[in-house]
Amino acid sequence: MISIGANHAMSIIQGEIPAFLGFVKPDSIVSCGNQHTCIKITGNEIYTVGHSAKGRSCDKEKRFQPFPFQVRFPTSQVVKLVACGSEHTLATTTSTMFSWGSGGGGKLGHGDS
């Protein structure tokens, strides 16, 4: 995978020069939000990179995240798909859906938090 873009929120690795992300496999699923990206490598191997404010990257530090951060899921769940909104992320599994990030307006499906 090669990434390129503005990088003003560290959503990509190298700014205006395409960066090779060697850990991403050809069948990986990638979803881009406004200032963060979520990458599904294998069943439960999910990473986020970019702006983690409001919990959008599932990183409690609430900072810019220039390197991949692994999101942990229960071992009983196999993640099938990931999707990023502007300030939130969703992941579907074989039996349920997980959501995290900004919940304003109820967009996470579990209240306004």
Backbone as CSV, one residue per row, in Angstrom:
resi,resn,N_x,N_y,N_z,CA_x,CA_y,CA_z,C_x,C_y,C_z
1,MET,0.848,-1.179,0.000,0.000,0.000,0.000,0.884,1.230,0.000
2,ILE,0.529,2.215,-0.774,1.244,3.490,-0.803,0.243,4.581,-0.453
3,SER,0.665,5.509,0.409,-0.249,6.579,0.811,0.314,7.933,0.413
4,ILE,-0.595,8.889,0.176,-0.196,10.260,-0.156,-1.350,11.186,0.214
5,GLY,-1.047,12.402,0.580,-2.088,13.353,0.946,-1.505,14.554,1.654
6,ALA,-2.359,15.348,2.275,-1.924,16.599,2.904,-1.106,16.360,4.162
7,ASN,-1.406,15.326,4.921,-0.696,14.982,6.140,-0.761,16.065,7.207
8,HIS,-1.729,16.984,7.144,-1.798,18.037,8.153,-2.239,17.507,9.502
9,ALA,-2.799,16.315,9.565,-3.160,15.710,10.855,-2.442,14.374,11.023
10,MET,-1.352,14.196,10.314,-0.565,12.968,10.371,-1.389,11.739,10.000
11,SER,-2.355,11.896,9.103,-3.169,10.769,8.681,-2.411,9.840,7.754
12,ILE,-1.335,10.308,7.222,-0.471,9.466,6.407,0.945,9.574,6.946
13,ILE,1.817,8.757,6.465,3.135,8.640,7.082,4.169,9.640,6.565
14,GLN,4.206,9.960,5.275,5.319,10.730,4.730,4.953,12.046,4.044
15,GLY,3.802,12.595,4.264,3.479,13.872,3.633,3.219,13.728,2.155
16,GLU,3.892,14.536,1.335,3.604,14.558,-0.090,4.376,13.522,-0.894
17,ILE,5.273,12.786,-0.256,5.987,11.712,-0.935,5.288,10.411,-0.559
18,PRO,4.835,9.605,-1.540,4.149,8.360,-1.175,4.997,7.510,-0.240
19,ALA,4.365,6.960,0.772,5.053,6.122,1.745,4.592,4.686,1.570
20,PHE,5.527,3.763,1.532,5.199,2.349,1.427,4.888,1.810,2.811
21,LEU,3.693,1.270,2.984,3.292,0.694,4.258,3.413,-0.818,4.137
22,GLY,4.586,-1.330,4.436,4.910,-2.731,4.206,4.070,-3.723,4.968
23,PHE,3.477,-3.332,6.098,2.695,-4.275,6.891,1.305,-4.518,6.310
24,VAL,0.873,-3.722,5.348,-0.454,-3.876,4.758,-0.383,-4.922,3.650
25,LYS,-1.303,-5.875,3.705,-1.339,-6.961,2.729,-2.294,-6.604,1.581
26,PRO,-2.165,-7.282,0.426,-3.025,-6.962,-0.728,-4.518,-7.073,-0.450
27,ASP,-4.932,-7.964,0.450,-6.351,-8.125,0.734,-6.810,-7.351,1.970
28,SER,-5.999,-6.396,2.428,-6.371,-5.560,3.579,-7.539,-4.651,3.217
29,ILE,-8.291,-4.260,4.239,-9.390,-3.307,4.053,-8.963,-1.993,4.681
30,VAL,-9.079,-0.910,3.933,-8.656,0.410,4.404,-9.854,1.356,4.340
31,SER,-10.055,2.125,5.428,-11.108,3.134,5.443,-10.511,4.437,5.959
32,CYS,-10.844,5.537,5.300,-10.296,6.840,5.669,-11.385,7.753,6.204
33,GLY,-11.115,8.357,7.358,-11.989,9.372,7.922,-11.443,10.737,7.581
34,ASN,-11.936,11.763,8.246,-11.485,13.120,7.986,-10.011,13.295,8.330
35,GLN,-9.589,12.803,9.515,-8.198,12.944,9.930,-7.630,11.665,10.528
36,HIS,-8.241,10.527,10.214,-7.702,9.251,10.676,-8.012,8.156,9.659
37,THR,-7.271,7.063,9.760,-7.422,5.930,8.863,-7.466,4.656,9.688
38,CYS,-8.278,3.699,9.271,-8.362,2.399,9.930,-8.002,1.333,8.893
39,ILE,-7.146,0.388,9.293,-6.672,-0.644,8.377,-6.914,-2.013,9.003
40,LYS,-7.631,-2.893,8.294,-7.842,-4.266,8.733,-6.872,-5.150,7.963
41,ILE,-5.951,-5.782,8.697,-4.939,-6.628,8.054,-5.449,-8.066,7.941
42,THR,-5.793,-8.674,9.082,-6.331,-10.033,9.132,-7.532,-10.024,10.070
43,GLY,-8.048,-11.197,10.428,-9.231,-11.327,11.264,-9.381,-10.305,12.364
44,ASN,-8.457,-10.239,13.281,-8.545,-9.277,14.380,-7.356,-8.338,14.424
45,GLU,-6.625,-8.236,13.365,-5.474,-7.341,13.315,-5.919,-6.023,12.662
46,ILE,-6.297,-5.070,13.527,-6.834,-3.786,13.097,-5.921,-2.687,13.630
47,TYR,-5.589,-1.721,12.764,-4.741,-0.599,13.164,-5.408,0.718,12.783
48,THR,-5.117,1.748,13.563,-5.537,3.100,13.214,-4.303,3.988,13.192
49,VAL,-4.388,5.066,12.440,-3.306,6.051,12.360,-3.956,7.400,12.093
50,GLY,-3.339,8.462,12.576,-3.866,9.805,12.363,-4.272,10.474,13.655
51,HIS,-5.239,11.354,13.581,-5.698,12.134,14.731,-6.578,11.257,15.614
52,SER,-6.198,11.129,16.888,-6.969,10.262,17.781,-7.868,11.038,18.743
53,ALA,-8.015,12.352,18.544,-8.908,13.144,19.406,-10.321,12.582,19.338
54,LYS,-11.054,12.721,20.413,-12.432,12.247,20.544,-12.533,10.734,20.427
55,GLY,-11.416,10.043,20.606,-11.423,8.582,20.600,-11.552,7.940,19.245
56,ARG,-11.464,8.715,18.170,-11.718,8.161,16.834,-10.750,7.044,16.455
57,SER,-9.555,7.032,17.045,-8.603,5.970,16.729,-8.530,4.904,17.809
58,CYS,-9.374,5.009,18.827,-9.428,4.055,19.947,-8.167,4.134,20.803
59,ASP,-7.422,5.222,20.686,-6.220,5.452,21.484,-6.579,6.457,22.566
60,LYS,-6.465,6.084,23.824,-6.893,6.939,24.934,-6.008,8.169,25.128
61,GLU,-4.881,8.241,24.440,-3.959,9.369,24.609,-4.481,10.658,23.986
62,LYS,-5.415,10.605,23.055,-5.997,11.790,22.409,-4.923,12.687,21.785
63,ARG,-4.161,12.116,20.906,-3.055,12.841,20.285,-2.976,12.503,18.796
64,PHE,-2.028,13.147,18.114,-1.741,12.750,16.746,-0.960,11.442,16.818
65,GLN,-1.301,10.528,15.975,-0.744,9.189,15.999,-0.056,8.913,14.663
66,PRO,1.251,9.208,14.556,1.922,9.067,13.269,2.272,7.630,12.889
67,PHE,2.162,6.697,13.850,2.479,5.301,13.579,1.262,4.434,13.923
68,PRO,1.101,3.300,13.270,-0.074,2.461,13.495,-0.263,2.067,14.965
69,PHE,-1.512,2.172,15.425,-1.919,1.791,16.779,-2.856,0.599,16.659
70,GLN,-2.540,-0.514,17.322,-3.388,-1.701,17.206,-4.608,-1.584,18.104
71,VAL,-5.778,-1.782,17.501,-7.051,-1.787,18.222,-7.325,-3.227,18.637
72,ARG,-7.610,-3.440,19.921,-7.830,-4.793,20.445,-9.321,-5.154,20.439
73,PHE,-9.618,-6.349,19.984,-10.979,-6.883,19.975,-11.001,-8.178,20.773
74,PRO,-12.181,-8.571,21.274,-12.280,-9.873,21.956,-11.838,-10.987,21.011
75,THR,-11.109,-11.963,21.531,-10.610,-13.046,20.676,-11.737,-13.872,20.060
76,SER,-12.918,-13.819,20.656,-14.051,-14.577,20.119,-14.676,-13.911,18.893
77,GLN,-14.285,-12.681,18.587,-14.856,-11.936,17.459,-13.871,-11.870,16.295
78,VAL,-14.357,-12.069,15.095,-13.535,-11.918,13.892,-14.059,-10.699,13.143
79,VAL,-13.231,-9.683,13.011,-13.638,-8.449,12.339,-13.718,-8.697,10.834
80,LYS,-14.844,-8.306,10.247,-15.074,-8.488,8.814,-14.854,-7.207,8.012
81,LEU,-15.244,-6.064,8.597,-15.214,-4.804,7.856,-14.981,-3.649,8.821
82,VAL,-14.257,-2.631,8.367,-14.068,-1.400,9.141,-14.514,-0.212,8.293
83,ALA,-15.024,0.821,8.966,-15.464,2.032,8.267,-15.209,3.233,9.163
84,CYS,-14.667,4.305,8.591,-14.392,5.531,9.333,-15.372,6.622,8.939
85,GLY,-15.871,7.333,9.947,-16.605,8.567,9.726,-15.642,9.713,9.989
86,SER,-16.141,10.929,10.080,-15.230,12.057,10.302,-14.575,12.002,11.678
87,GLU,-15.310,11.553,12.705,-14.752,11.503,14.055,-15.101,10.199,14.773
88,HIS,-15.404,9.143,14.034,-15.733,7.872,14.651,-15.367,6.731,13.716
89,THR,-15.339,5.515,14.288,-14.977,4.335,13.523,-15.930,3.201,13.899
90,LEU,-16.272,2.368,12.930,-17.124,1.205,13.141,-16.396,-0.043,12.649
91,ALA,-16.648,-1.161,13.315,-16.110,-2.446,12.876,-17.206,-3.490,13.026
92,THR,-17.468,-4.244,11.963,-18.439,-5.329,12.047,-17.692,-6.641,12.219
93,THR,-18.301,-7.549,12.981,-17.726,-8.866,13.192,-18.708,-9.910,12.680
94,THR,-18.420,-11.141,12.951,-19.312,-12.218,12.518,-20.656,-12.168,13.224
95,SER,-20.733,-11.477,14.384,-21.994,-11.481,15.127,-22.461,-10.127,15.658
96,THR,-21.642,-9.087,15.562,-22.034,-7.805,16.141,-21.286,-6.647,15.474
97,MET,-21.482,-5.442,15.992,-20.768,-4.265,15.509,-20.179,-3.528,16.707
98,PHE,-18.971,-3.029,16.539,-18.313,-2.207,17.539,-18.209,-0.792,16.999
99,SER,-18.325,0.203,17.871,-18.169,1.600,17.450,-17.395,2.352,18.516
100,TRP,-16.595,3.348,18.069,-15.846,4.180,19.010,-15.563,5.523,18.369
101,GLY,-15.266,6.499,19.212,-15.000,7.856,18.744,-16.042,8.824,19.253
102,SER,-16.250,9.901,18.538,-17.222,10.926,18.922,-18.632,10.397,18.703
103,GLY,-19.443,10.441,19.758,-20.801,9.924,19.659,-21.862,10.994,19.537
104,GLY,-21.472,12.234,19.225,-22.438,13.316,19.092,-23.562,12.962,18.133
105,GLY,-24.796,13.259,18.541,-25.951,12.971,17.703,-26.317,11.497,17.662
106,GLY,-25.697,10.702,18.529,-26.016,9.276,18.583,-25.403,8.443,17.492
107,LYS,-24.401,8.971,16.763,-23.870,8.243,15.605,-23.146,6.941,15.953
108,LEU,-22.819,6.725,17.236,-22.185,5.460,17.614,-23.198,4.364,17.901
109,GLY,-24.444,4.770,18.091,-25.472,3.788,18.361,-25.631,3.426,19.827
110,HIS,-24.907,4.140,20.701,-25.046,3.865,22.132,-25.025,5.150,22.942
111,GLY,-25.836,6.116,22.517,-25.950,7.382,23.253,-25.087,8.481,22.653
112,ASP,-25.088,9.632,23.290,-24.358,10.801,22.798,-22.988,10.971,23.444
113,SER,-22.305,9.912,23.761,-20.983,10.047,24.393,-19.888,9.538,23.493
